[in-house]
């Protein structure tokens, strides 16, 4: 399988834009509720949970879980 020049360029751009991920998925899950609450309330995201933001940018599985959590929280807000 060979890659086209456009695909190689895209991959290199993604690599260059990536940041070190200091959390694994379990660590992200443990802090994602605090991150979601801060985002929903438009609060400053505490430094301690900034790693969640980085992890969510790089992990599609955790990002999907986070988006589902946000949807649920927003639905709860609407019901109140």
HUPEQUI-V955743 format. One record per helix or strand of 3 or more residues. SS is the DSSP state (H for helix, E for strand). FROM is the first residue (numbers start at 1). LEN is the number of residues. If there is no record, write none. Layout:
ss->SS from->FROM len->LEN
ss->SS from->FROM len->LEN
This chain:
ss->H from->5 len->13
ss->H from->25 len->16
ss->H from->47 len->12
ss->H from->60 len->20
